[in-house]
């Protein structure tokens, strides 16, 4: 479908060639071949024309019906062919019948035809039939060869179209991978609004690292944050401050545990919540990212409904949160379910990584960062 939208001309060419193959070869030559009806004797092969003229001449010698003979031989050169056959014939009776037939049709017989340079008049007896037979064989061979040549040409064009589409698709895919944006150098580790470990201790190497990626110019987010959860991090709740290029505070976003399942330790997280706070908006937007089991469990889904809009967790899925002046794209970059005998399948997360990309809406207060504009919106 994308190829049709991007390359309509090529798609039309491929459709035309495919339709031509089906319509001409399959339907026209195989299933429903063309049949000729109502043609005059001029469409017959030479040997059949000779038999037709001789039969007409012989019939005339019996019934003397001149009108019927004229209707049979006139209008397509039957009289001239009768003279050619008469000049090549060795049978005096046959030659007389043919000359008489030509005379009835044209009124002058075969006078002067012998010196007109016609091939039949200069050939020895019996050669005319041989030439006609050879010509018929050549015509038959040509008629059988033409469909094969056309079919080969159509198949060649179809092959060229397929190769072009395949090469074009590969070029687009390689170009898309080469042009994919890369993240900038990581900035210092963002601080969480809540302690990462009980007692304020240092997070061990196995715990997830939360990194804020540097903002890039032009059509890129003003901030990027990546946060990861590993089972056993029961206090997982990361928050990030969103600032513009002038270091003006615009809002906050974050990810934390929303719901667990089972009573074992460590906790079995079955849902996360991702949220966005905008200083220029009175709302805090929250969406609940649920495991496969939680999303399709009506009771659990109803329990989590007050916390925010439910979203089924899928790898590479992007969840959009939007406020008055900010937009967050939360992309799930990695997720793995744990397995326990006493819990349903796909009910809790073993690992979960999500990336938050923040944009300031163009022309809004968040983009300018001017003091006082947020307070005006709040007073409104």
TAGIWO-V71085 format. One record per residue. N is the residue number from 0. RES is the residue in three letters. PSI is psi in radians with two decimals (none if undefined). OMEGA is omega in whole degrees, -180 to 180 (999 if undefined). Layout:
n->N res->RES psi->PSI omega->OMEGA
n->N res->RES psi->PSI omega->OMEGA
This chain:
n->0 res->UNK psi->-0.71 omega->178
n->1 res->UNK psi->-0.67 omega->180
n->2 res->UNK psi->-0.65 omega->180
n->3 res->UNK psi->-0.72 omega->-180
n->4 res->UNK psi->-0.66 omega->-176
n->5 res->UNK psi->-0.59 omega->-176
n->6 res->UNK psi->1.21 omega->-178
n->7 res->UNK psi->-0.60 omega->179
n->8 res->UNK psi->-0.79 omega->178
n->9 res->UNK psi->-0.71 omega->178
n->10 res->UNK psi->-0.67 omega->178
n->11 res->UNK psi->-0.68 omega->179
n->12 res->UNK psi->-0.79 omega->179
n->13 res->UNK psi->-0.74 omega->179
n->14 res->UNK psi->-0.66 omega->179
n->15 res->UNK psi->-0.79 omega->-179
n->16 res->UNK psi->-0.75 omega->179
n->17 res->UNK psi->-0.72 omega->178
n->18 res->UNK psi->-0.64 omega->178
n->19 res->UNK psi->-0.74 omega->178
n->20 res->UNK psi->-0.80 omega->-179
n->21 res->UNK psi->-0.79 omega->-175
n->22 res->UNK psi->-0.76 omega->-175
n->23 res->UNK psi->-0.90 omega->-173
n->24 res->UNK psi->-0.96 omega->-174
n->25 res->UNK psi->-0.92 omega->-176
n->26 res->UNK psi->-0.82 omega->-173
n->27 res->UNK psi->-0.63 omega->-176
n->28 res->UNK psi->-0.36 omega->-173
n->29 res->UNK psi->-1.13 omega->-175
n->30 res->UNK psi->-0.80 omega->-176
n->31 res->UNK psi->1.25 omega->-179
n->32 res->UNK psi->2.65 omega->-179
n->33 res->UNK psi->2.37 omega->177
n->34 res->UNK psi->2.27 omega->-179
n->35 res->UNK psi->2.35 omega->175
n->36 res->UNK psi->2.67 omega->176
n->37 res->UNK psi->0.28 omega->180
n->38 res->UNK psi->2.67 omega->178
n->39 res->UNK psi->2.99 omega->-177
n->40 res->UNK psi->-0.28 omega->179
n->41 res->UNK psi->-0.37 omega->-180
n->42 res->UNK psi->-0.10 omega->-179
n->43 res->UNK psi->2.78 omega->173
n->44 res->UNK psi->2.74 omega->-175
n->45 res->UNK psi->-0.71 omega->-178
n->46 res->UNK psi->-0.55 omega->178
n->47 res->UNK psi->-0.58 omega->174
n->48 res->UNK psi->-0.73 omega->179
n->49 res->UNK psi->-0.77 omega->179
n->50 res->UNK psi->-0.67 omega->-180
n->51 res->UNK psi->-0.79 omega->-179
n->52 res->UNK psi->-0.74 omega->-180
n->53 res->UNK psi->-0.69 omega->178
n->54 res->UNK psi->-0.72 omega->180
n->55 res->UNK psi->-0.72 omega->180
n->56 res->UNK psi->-0.71 omega->180
n->57 res->UNK psi->-0.66 omega->178
n->58 res->UNK psi->-0.65 omega->179
n->59 res->UNK psi->-0.59 omega->180
n->60 res->UNK psi->-0.31 omega->179
n->61 res->UNK psi->-0.78 omega->-173
n->62 res->UNK psi->-0.21 omega->180
n->63 res->UNK psi->0.59 omega->-180
n->64 res->UNK psi->1.67 omega->-176
n->65 res->UNK psi->-0.64 omega->-178
n->66 res->UNK psi->-0.74 omega->179
n->67 res->UNK psi->-0.70 omega->-180
n->68 res->UNK psi->-0.75 omega->178
n->69 res->UNK psi->-0.75 omega->180
n->70 res->UNK psi->-0.51 omega->-177
n->71 res->UNK psi->-0.71 omega->-171
n->72 res->UNK psi->-0.30 omega->-176
n->73 res->UNK psi->2.71 omega->175
n->74 res->UNK psi->-0.22 omega->-180
n->75 res->UNK psi->0.24 omega->177
n->76 res->UNK psi->0.41 omega->-179
n->77 res->UNK psi->-0.57 omega->-180
n->78 res->UNK psi->-0.70 omega->179
n->79 res->UNK psi->-0.70 omega->178
n->80 res->UNK psi->-0.59 omega->177
n->81 res->UNK psi->-0.69 omega->177
n->82 res->UNK psi->-0.71 omega->178
n->83 res->UNK psi->-0.77 omega->179
n->84 res->UNK psi->-0.65 omega->180
n->85 res->UNK psi->-0.70 omega->-180
n->86 res->UNK psi->-0.48 omega->-179
n->87 res->UNK psi->-0.16 omega->-175
n->88 res->UNK psi->2.53 omega->177
n->89 res->UNK psi->-0.09 omega->179
n->90 res->UNK psi->2.06 omega->-177
n->91 res->UNK psi->-0.69 omega->179
n->92 res->UNK psi->-0.75 omega->179
n->93 res->UNK psi->-0.74 omega->-180
n->94 res->UNK psi->-0.70 omega->-180
n->95 res->UNK psi->-0.71 omega->180
n->96 res->UNK psi->-0.70 omega->-179
n->97 res->UNK psi->-0.73 omega->180
n->98 res->UNK psi->-0.69 omega->179
n->99 res->UNK psi->-0.70 omega->179
n->100 res->UNK psi->-0.75 omega->178
n->101 res->UNK psi->-0.63 omega->-180
n->102 res->UNK psi->-0.70 omega->180
n->103 res->UNK psi->-0.64 omega->-175
n->104 res->UNK psi->-0.84 omega->-174
n->105 res->UNK psi->-0.15 omega->176
n->106 res->UNK psi->-0.09 omega->-179
n->107 res->UNK psi->-0.05 omega->178
n->108 res->UNK psi->-2.46 omega->-177
n->109 res->UNK psi->0.43 omega->-179
n->110 res->UNK psi->2.22 omega->176
n->111 res->UNK psi->-0.15 omega->-179
n->112 res->UNK psi->-0.50 omega->-178
n->113 res->UNK psi->-0.51 omega->-178
n->114 res->UNK psi->0.17 omega->-176
n->115 res->UNK psi->-0.11 omega->178
n->116 res->UNK psi->0.15 omega->178
n->117 res->UNK psi->2.51 omega->-177
n->118 res->UNK psi->-0.70 omega->-177
n->119 res->UNK psi->-0.56 omega->-177
n->120 res->UNK psi->-0.34 omega->-177
n->121 res->UNK psi->-0.08 omega->-179
n->122 res->UNK psi->2.65 omega->176
n->123 res->UNK psi->2.77 omega->180
n->124 res->UNK psi->2.41 omega->179
n->125 res->UNK psi->-0.28 omega->-178
n->126 res->UNK psi->-0.56 omega->-179
n->127 res->UNK psi->-0.74 omega->-180
n->128 res->UNK psi->-0.68 omega->179
n->129 res->UNK psi->-0.78 omega->179
n->130 res->UNK psi->-0.73 omega->180
n->131 res->UNK psi->-0.72 omega->179
n->132 res->UNK psi->-0.75 omega->178
n->133 res->UNK psi->-0.72 omega->180
n->134 res->UNK psi->-0.71 omega->179
n->135 res->UNK psi->-0.73 omega->179
n->136 res->UNK psi->-0.69 omega->179
n->137 res->UNK psi->-0.74 omega->179
n->138 res->UNK psi->-0.71 omega->179
n->139 res->UNK psi->-0.74 omega->178
n->140 res->UNK psi->-0.70 omega->180
n->141 res->UNK psi->-0.70 omega->-179
n->142 res->UNK psi->-0.55 omega->177
n->143 res->UNK psi->-0.51 omega->-178
n->144 res->UNK psi->-0.56 omega->-176
n->145 res->UNK psi->-0.82 omega->178
n->146 res->UNK psi->-0.66 omega->179
n->147 res->UNK psi->-0.72 omega->179
n->148 res->UNK psi->-0.76 omega->178
n->149 res->UNK psi->-0.74 omega->179
n->150 res->UNK psi->-0.75 omega->178
n->151 res->UNK psi->-0.70 omega->178
n->152 res->UNK psi->-0.74 omega->179
n->153 res->UNK psi->-0.73 omega->178
n->154 res->UNK psi->-0.66 omega->178
n->155 res->UNK psi->-0.77 omega->178
n->156 res->UNK psi->-0.69 omega->178
n->157 res->UNK psi->-0.71 omega->178
n->158 res->UNK psi->-0.73 omega->178
n->159 res->UNK psi->-0.73 omega->179
n->160 res->UNK psi->-0.72 omega->179
n->161 res->UNK psi->-0.77 omega->179
n->162 res->UNK psi->-0.68 omega->180
n->163 res->UNK psi->-0.79 omega->180
n->164 res->UNK psi->-0.74 omega->-179
n->165 res->UNK psi->-0.78 omega->178
n->166 res->UNK psi->-0.70 omega->179
n->167 res->UNK psi->-0.72 omega->180
n->168 res->UNK psi->-0.74 omega->179
n->169 res->UNK psi->-0.68 omega->179
n->170 res->UNK psi->-0.74 omega->179
n->171 res->UNK psi->-0.72 omega->180
n->172 res->UNK psi->-0.77 omega->179
n->173 res->UNK psi->-0.67 omega->178
n->174 res->UNK psi->-0.68 omega->179
n->175 res->UNK psi->-0.68 omega->178
n->176 res->UNK psi->-0.65 omega->-178
n->177 res->UNK psi->-0.57 omega->-177
n->178 res->UNK psi->0.02 omega->-178
n->179 res->UNK psi->2.34 omega->-177
n->180 res->UNK psi->2.47 omega->177
n->181 res->UNK psi->2.64 omega->180
n->182 res->UNK psi->2.62 omega->177
n->183 res->UNK psi->-3.07 omega->179
n->184 res->UNK psi->2.43 omega->-177
n->185 res->UNK psi->2.45 omega->175
n->186 res->UNK psi->3.10 omega->178
n->187 res->UNK psi->2.72 omega->-179
n->188 res->UNK psi->2.30 omega->-179
n->189 res->UNK psi->2.61 omega->180
n->190 res->UNK psi->2.44 omega->178
n->191 res->UNK psi->2.60 omega->179
n->192 res->UNK psi->-0.24 omega->177
n->193 res->UNK psi->2.69 omega->-179
n->194 res->UNK psi->2.45 omega->-179
n->195 res->UNK psi->-0.52 omega->-179
n->196 res->UNK psi->2.59 omega->178
n->197 res->UNK psi->2.40 omega->179
n->198 res->UNK psi->0.03 omega->177
n->199 res->UNK psi->0.33 omega->180
n->200 res->UNK psi->2.96 omega->180
n->201 res->UNK psi->2.37 omega->-179
n->202 res->UNK psi->2.29 omega->179
n->203 res->UNK psi->2.97 omega->-176
n->204 res->UNK psi->-0.48 omega->-179
n->205 res->UNK psi->-0.31 omega->-179
n->206 res->UNK psi->2.73 omega->-177
n->207 res->UNK psi->2.52 omega->176
n->208 res->UNK psi->2.41 omega->179
n->209 res->UNK psi->2.03 omega->-173
n->210 res->UNK psi->2.32 omega->173
n->211 res->UNK psi->2.18 omega->-177
n->212 res->UNK psi->2.51 omega->-176
n->213 res->UNK psi->2.53 omega->179
n->214 res->UNK psi->2.60 omega->179
n->215 res->UNK psi->2.71 omega->-177
n->216 res->UNK psi->3.05 omega->175
n->217 res->UNK psi->-2.42 omega->-170
n->218 res->UNK psi->1.06 omega->177
n->219 res->UNK psi->2.84 omega->-180
n->220 res->UNK psi->2.71 omega->174
n->221 res->UNK psi->-0.28 omega->177
n->222 res->UNK psi->2.59 omega->176
n->223 res->UNK psi->2.44 omega->-179
n->224 res->UNK psi->2.44 omega->175
n->225 res->UNK psi->2.31 omega->180
n->226 res->UNK psi->2.51 omega->-175
n->227 res->UNK psi->2.50 omega->177
n->228 res->UNK psi->2.41 omega->173
n->229 res->UNK psi->2.40 omega->-178
n->230 res->UNK psi->2.30 omega->-175
n->231 res->UNK psi->-0.34 omega->176
n->232 res->UNK psi->1.33 omega->-171
n->233 res->UNK psi->-0.29 omega->179
n->234 res->UNK psi->0.38 omega->-176
n->235 res->UNK psi->2.06 omega->177
n->236 res->UNK psi->1.66 omega->-176
n->237 res->UNK psi->2.46 omega->177
n->238 res->UNK psi->2.61 omega->-175
n->239 res->UNK psi->2.48 omega->178
n->240 res->UNK psi->2.33 omega->-180
n->241 res->UNK psi->2.13 omega->-180
n->242 res->UNK psi->2.70 omega->177
n->243 res->UNK psi->-3.01 omega->-177
n->244 res->UNK psi->-0.39 omega->179
n->245 res->UNK psi->0.19 omega->-179
n->246 res->UNK psi->0.44 omega->175
n->247 res->UNK psi->2.36 omega->-179
n->248 res->UNK psi->2.21 omega->180
n->249 res->UNK psi->-0.53 omega->-179
n->250 res->UNK psi->-2.89 omega->-180
n->251 res->UNK psi->2.74 omega->173
n->252 res->UNK psi->2.85 omega->-179
n->253 res->UNK psi->3.05 omega->179
n->254 res->UNK psi->2.42 omega->179
n->255 res->UNK psi->3.03 omega->178
n->256 res->UNK psi->2.31 omega->179
n->257 res->UNK psi->-0.67 omega->-177
n->258 res->UNK psi->2.55 omega->176
n->259 res->UNK psi->2.91 omega->-179
n->260 res->UNK psi->2.49 omega->-179
n->261 res->UNK psi->3.00 omega->-177
n->262 res->UNK psi->0.25 omega->-177
n->263 res->UNK psi->2.85 omega->174
n->264 res->UNK psi->2.31 omega->4
n->265 res->UNK psi->2.99 omega->-176
n->266 res->UNK psi->2.58 omega->175
n->267 res->UNK psi->1.74 omega->-175
n->268 res->UNK psi->2.13 omega->179
n->269 res->UNK psi->-0.16 omega->179
n->270 res->UNK psi->2.47 omega->174
n->271 res->UNK psi->2.75 omega->174
n->272 res->UNK psi->2.30 omega->176
n->273 res->UNK psi->2.35 omega->-171
n->274 res->UNK psi->2.76 omega->180
n->275 res->UNK psi->2.19 omega->174
n->276 res->UNK psi->2.31 omega->180
n->277 res->UNK psi->2.18 omega->-178
n->278 res->UNK psi->-0.35 omega->180
n->279 res->UNK psi->0.22 omega->-179
n->280 res->UNK psi->2.50 omega->-178
n->281 res->UNK psi->-0.15 omega->-177
n->282 res->UNK psi->2.70 omega->167
n->283 res->UNK psi->2.01 omega->-176
n->284 res->UNK psi->2.27 omega->-179
n->285 res->UNK psi->2.40 omega->172
n->286 res->UNK psi->2.48 omega->-176
n->287 res->UNK psi->2.07 omega->180
n->288 res->UNK psi->1.98 omega->-171
n->289 res->UNK psi->2.63 omega->172
n->290 res->UNK psi->2.97 omega->-179
n->291 res->UNK psi->-0.71 omega->179
n->292 res->UNK psi->-0.79 omega->-178
n->293 res->UNK psi->-0.66 omega->-176
n->294 res->UNK psi->-0.59 omega->-177
n->295 res->UNK psi->0.13 omega->173
n->296 res->UNK psi->1.91 omega->-173
n->297 res->UNK psi->-0.69 omega->-178
n->298 res->UNK psi->-0.81 omega->-180
n->299 res->UNK psi->-0.65 omega->178
n->300 res->UNK psi->-0.70 omega->178
n->301 res->UNK psi->-0.61 omega->179
n->302 res->UNK psi->-0.65 omega->-177
n->303 res->UNK psi->-0.17 omega->-176
n->304 res->UNK psi->-0.71 omega->-179
n->305 res->UNK psi->-0.35 omega->-177
n->306 res->UNK psi->-0.46 omega->-179
n->307 res->UNK psi->3.09 omega->-179
n->308 res->UNK psi->2.26 omega->-179
n->309 res->UNK psi->2.46 omega->178
n->310 res->UNK psi->2.31 omega->178
n->311 res->UNK psi->2.24 omega->-179
n->312 res->UNK psi->2.12 omega->176
n->313 res->UNK psi->2.42 omega->180
n->314 res->UNK psi->2.41 omega->-177
n->315 res->UNK psi->0.11 omega->176
n->316 res->UNK psi->2.46 omega->179
n->317 res->UNK psi->2.16 omega->178
n->318 res->UNK psi->2.26 omega->-176
n->319 res->UNK psi->2.26 omega->173
n->320 res->UNK psi->2.31 omega->-174
n->321 res->UNK psi->2.33 omega->175
n->322 res->UNK psi->-2.83 omega->-176
n->323 res->UNK psi->-0.70 omega->-175
n->324 res->UNK psi->0.02 omega->-177
n->325 res->UNK psi->2.66 omega->174
n->326 res->UNK psi->2.33 omega->177
n->327 res->UNK psi->2.25 omega->170
n->328 res->UNK psi->1.98 omega->-179
n->329 res->UNK psi->1.89 omega->-178
n->330 res->UNK psi->2.20 omega->177
n->331 res->UNK psi->1.88 omega->-176
n->332 res->UNK psi->-0.36 omega->-180
n->333 res->UNK psi->2.43 omega->176
n->334 res->UNK psi->2.46 omega->177
n->335 res->UNK psi->2.40 omega->176
n->336 res->UNK psi->2.59 omega->173
n->337 res->UNK psi->2.93 omega->-179
n->338 res->UNK psi->2.21 omega->178
n->339 res->UNK psi->2.48 omega->-176
n->340 res->UNK psi->-0.54 omega->-176
n->341 res->UNK psi->0.12 omega->-179
n->342 res->UNK psi->2.66 omega->179
n->343 res->UNK psi->2.78 omega->177
n->344 res->UNK psi->2.54 omega->177
n->345 res->UNK psi->0.76 omega->-178
n->346 res->UNK psi->-0.35 omega->179
n->347 res->UNK psi->2.75 omega->-173
n->348 res->UNK psi->2.34 omega->171
n->349 res->UNK psi->-0.73 omega->175
n->350 res->UNK psi->2.60 omega->-179
n->351 res->UNK psi->2.09 omega->180
n->352 res->UNK psi->2.34 omega->-178
n->353 res->UNK psi->2.52 omega->-180
n->354 res->UNK psi->2.30 omega->-178
n->355 res->UNK psi->2.18 omega->177
n->356 res->UNK psi->2.18 omega->-174
n->357 res->UNK psi->2.35 omega->175
n->358 res->UNK psi->2.51 omega->170
n->359 res->UNK psi->2.27 omega->-180
n->360 res->UNK psi->2.37 omega->-176
n->361 res->UNK psi->2.29 omega->177
n->362 res->UNK psi->-0.09 omega->-179
n->363 res->UNK psi->3.05 omega->-176
n->364 res->UNK psi->-0.54 omega->-178
n->365 res->UNK psi->-0.54 omega->-179
n->366 res->UNK psi->-0.60 omega->-176
n->367 res->UNK psi->-0.63 omega->180
n->368 res->UNK psi->0.39 omega->-179
n->369 res->UNK psi->2.41 omega->-179
n->370 res->UNK psi->2.54 omega->174
n->371 res->UNK psi->-0.36 omega->-176
n->372 res->UNK psi->-0.61 omega->178
n->373 res->UNK psi->-0.70 omega->180
n->374 res->UNK psi->-0.62 omega->179
n->375 res->UNK psi->-0.73 omega->180
n->376 res->UNK psi->-0.66 omega->179
n->377 res->UNK psi->-0.70 omega->178
n->378 res->UNK psi->-0.52 omega->178
n->379 res->UNK psi->none omega->999
